[in-house]
Amino acid sequence: MGKNLKMVICIFLFLLYFQQQVDCSRYPLFNRLSLRRANASGGEALAFNARGGGPYTGVADGRILRYRGHFLGWQDFATTSPMRNEKACDSTNGSNAAMCGRVLGLGFDFLSGDLYAVDTHFGFQVIPQSGGLGIQLATGFNGANFTYPNALDIDQVAREVYFTDAGKVFQTGNLAEIRRGRDNDGKVYRYNIETAKLTLLISNMSGPTGLAVSRDGRYLVISEYSRSRIRRFWLKGPNALTSETLIRLSGNPENIKTTARGDFWVAVTVPQPPPVQTTAAIAIRFNGLGRVLETINLTSEYSGDLISEVQEYFRRLYIASTASSFVGVSRVRP
């Protein structure tokens, strides 16, 4: 296949993925895609394939599930651990991720149909469109193992995968320690699908738990969880390979997803001041200028649990939470 033809196909699939034509007025404002029928919980990240199939999500017991509609519900699609044992792993809460796996970032390459994933223990992988056990592409870089692979996004035109390593403090699971922001060993990597070359792009980040490629491919927006901010890193243009703070937040940002309009949604957890012991779950839409365009409070829907991703697809918001047994769906307001 010629290079120009492949580029045309990539652009067509990119536009197809981002089109928004569905009238959702008949849908309720908030709905739940329950994971209980699949004996699962804790969907962290979400992905849709080029044909609109999905969502797909990685759950606490190490599986990647695919949603097949109301009647079929969630079904097994893939795993990332070659040591995974169904009896020992299925329905578990993630406490045995070293054996079962734990996927925190997902994204489809629309041209090939392959699903790329990052797993906290089994690194950076690719899963064929038929599913099954993932193929391990990298567990580290230049002789050093990844510490906590976390978020992933794909530039569909350049066919480059970007993913983060949040840093070793995330291995502790101690949110108080993570929020103190003393750790700055987070990193962002770039992987070229056609050349299979992995590059370290950014170092010295404080908990990069989310990232997204701008629609024109000129920059990345990256969550720094421990610093309560979103940074922009320029990939092209006169400022290439430099970064700046785009937004400062009152909470801790997680995954970021690009919308069809070219703006972004980020999931934010806002700790409440004493004596309240819960957190607020907030979805924020912002643009490339750092301007907040919309804020949605999802705390009542998630009972004070953390949310990890908000993704807009076909005029609906899909909301993931590592602490819940469902994926939320909210109609986008006109």
N, C-alpha and C positions, 0 to 999 in steps of 0.2 A: 504494500500500500504506500503510495507516494506521500511525502511529508505534507504537501499542501492539502491533499485530500483528508489526511488525518486531522489537520487543523480545522478544516471545515466541519468535519463530523464532531469534533470536540466542542466547537462553538455552538453547533445545532443542539447537542445534548445539554449543554450548559443553559441555553435559553429555554429549552423544553423543561428542564428541572425547575427553573425559576418562574415559569409562567403561573399566573394566578387568575383562574377563570371560574372557579366553582362558587356558586351562590350558596352560602352556608346559613342563610336566614332561618332554615328549618331546624338547625342544630341548637341544642341548649347552650347556654353561656359557658357551662363547665361540665365536662363529662370525664369518666374514668375508664381507662382500658385496663381492667384488672389483670394482674399477673398471678393471681391465686390459682387459677385453673392450671397453670403451668408449674405450680408449686415453687414460685419464685418471688423475689422482692429485690428492691434496691437497683432499679434501672438507672444507670449513671449517665450515659450518653446515648444519642439517637442518630439514626441515619436513614435516608431513603435512597433507593436505587434510581437509575435513570428512567425507568418505566413508571416510577411512582410507587413501587412496592415498598411496604413497610408500615410503620417504622420498624427498624431493627434496634435492639438495645442489648447492652451487656449487663447481666444481673449478678447478684452477690455470690451465687454459687459457682461462678466461672463460665456459665453458658452465654452464648449470644443467641437471642431469641428473635423471631420474626413474627410480626402481627399479620394474621391472614384474614382479618375481618371479624365481624361480630360472632358468627357461628363457629368458626374454627379457633378464634382467639390466638394466643401466642403459641408458637411451635418452635422446637429446637432447630437451630440453623448451623451453629458452629461452636467449636471450643478452641482454646489456645494452649492448653497444657497436655503434653504427651503422656503425663503421669496420671491424668484425671481418671478417677474411678467413680462411676455413677452412684454406687451404693454409699460411698463415703462422702460424696460431694453434693449430689442433688438436694435441693431445698435447704442447704446450709446458708449461714448468714455472712460468709466471707472470712470467717475466722481461720480457715485452712487454705488461704489463697496460694500458699507456697506449693500446694499440690494441685488444687482445683483451678487456679488462675483467677484473675480479676481484671476485666477489660474496662478501661476508663475513657477511651477515645475511639471513635469510629468514623469512617468516611469512605464513600464509594468512588472509584475511578470509573467515570461514566463510559469511557471508550471501551475498556476491557470487561467491565461488569464486576471486577474484583473488589472485595471489601478490604480496606486497610484498617488495622487495629493496633492499639498499644495496650499492653498488659503489664500490671505492676511487677510481676515476677517473670514473665516470659517475653518481655520486650516488644519489639516492633515486628509485626507480622502482616502477611497478606493471605486472604482467604478466597479461594476461587468462587465464582458465582454459584456453583452447585453446593457450597457449604462444606462442612466437615472440619477436620483438624487444620488449623492454620499453619502456614509455612513461615518459619522463623527467618526474618531478614537481618536482624541485628539485636544483640542483647547488651551492647555497649559501644563505645567509640574510643579508638586509639588505646586499647588495652584496659580501659576503665569501664566497669559495668554501669549501666543505667541504674539510678537509685529509685525513682518512682515515676515511670512513664505515665503521662496523665491525659493530655488533650491532643487532638489531631484535626487537621483540615487539609483540603486538597485544592490546588489551583488547577482547574479542569483544562484550561487552555495550555498552560506551560507543562502540565502533567508533573507537578511537583507536590510532594507530600510534606507538610510541616507538622512537627509534633514536639511536645514539651517533655522535659524531665523536671518534675516539680521540686526535687531536692530531698535529701535524706531525712530531714525533720518530719516529712510526711509519713515515713515508715513507722513512726511512733504512734500515730493516730491521736496524739494529744493536741486537741484544738487550741487550748490555751497557749501552749508553747508555739504552735504554728502561727497564731495571730500576733505573737510578740514581735515577729519579723526579724529575728536575729540571724536567720539563715539566709544566705544569698548565693547558694550553689546551684540554683535552678538554671536550666539551659533550654534552648530551642534548636532543633535540628531540621535540616532540609534533605529530602531524599528525592532524587530524580528517577522517575519510573522507567524511562527509556534507557538511561545509562547505568542504573542501579548504584549510583554514587551517593554516599551519605556524607553530609557536611555539617560541622558544628557552626551554627549561624550566630547565636547570642549566648553569652555567659553572664554570670554574676546577677541572676535574677532572684527575686524574693518570692518564691512560690508561684511560678507560672502555671496556673491551673486551667487556663483557657486561651485559645487563640483562634483567629479567623483571618482569612485572606480577603482583602478588599475586592470588590467585584471587578475592578479594572486591573487587579494584580500588582498595583503599585506599592502596597504596604500591608503589613500585618497589624492587627490590634491584639494585644496580649494582656490577659488578666495577671496582676500580681496580687495574689490572695493575701499574702502577709503584709503588704503595704497599702491595701485598700485603694488600689488605683488601677487604671488601664493605660498602658503605654502603646504608642504607635512606633513601629519600626519600619523605616523606609527600605523597600527593595529596589526601587528604580528612581531615576531622576537625579537632580543635583544634590539631594540629601541622602542618597543611597548609603545604606549601612550605618545610618545614625538613628537615634531614637529620641523620643520626647514623651513627657507625661501628657496624656490626652484628657483624662477625667480623674478627679479624686472623688472617692465615694465614702459614705458613712458606714458601709459594711464591707464584707469580703466577697469579691467577684469570683465566679467560677467560669463555666464554659461560655464561649461567645459564638454566635452564629450569624452569618450574613443573610439579609433578606433580599427579596426580589427587587426592592427599591434601591439597594445598595447601602442601606443603613444596617444596624446590628442590634441583636438582642443579647443581653447578658443576664445570667442568674446571679442574684446577690443575696447573701445572708447577712442580716443586720442584728447583731446581739442587742438585746434589750437591757436597759439599765436596771440595777437592783431596785426593789426586791424581785422584779420579774425574772424568772429563770428560763424563759423561752426566747426564741429568735423570731424575727420577722422574715418572711420569704418574699422577696421583691423581684419582679421582672422589669428591666429597664431597657428601653429602646433609645439608641443614640446614633448620631451621624458621624461622618468622618471629620467634622469640625469640633467634635467633642461636646456637642449640644445635646442635652437630654430632651427627647421628643415625646416620650410617653413613659409612665410608671404605673405598674399594676401590682397591687398588694395581694398576694396569694396565701397569706398566713392562715386564713380561716380554712381554706381548702386543704392545707397541708398540716394543720394542727400544730404549728410551731416547728415542724421538721425542716431540715435543710432542703433546698432545691439546688440541683446541679446543672441543669440546662433548660433553656427556653429556645425552641426552634419554630420559626414560622414557615408553614408549608400549606399551600392551597387555602389561604385565608383562615387557617387555624393555627393556634399556638399549641405545640406539644411540649409538655413540661415533665422533666425527669427529676427524680429524687432518690438519693441513695438510702433514704430512711422509710420509703413508702412501698406499698405492695401494688402500686398502679402507676401508669403513665397518664398524666392529666392532659385533657384536650379542652382548649378554650377558644371560642369563636372570636376572630379578630373584629374589633369594632370598626365600623366604617369611618 
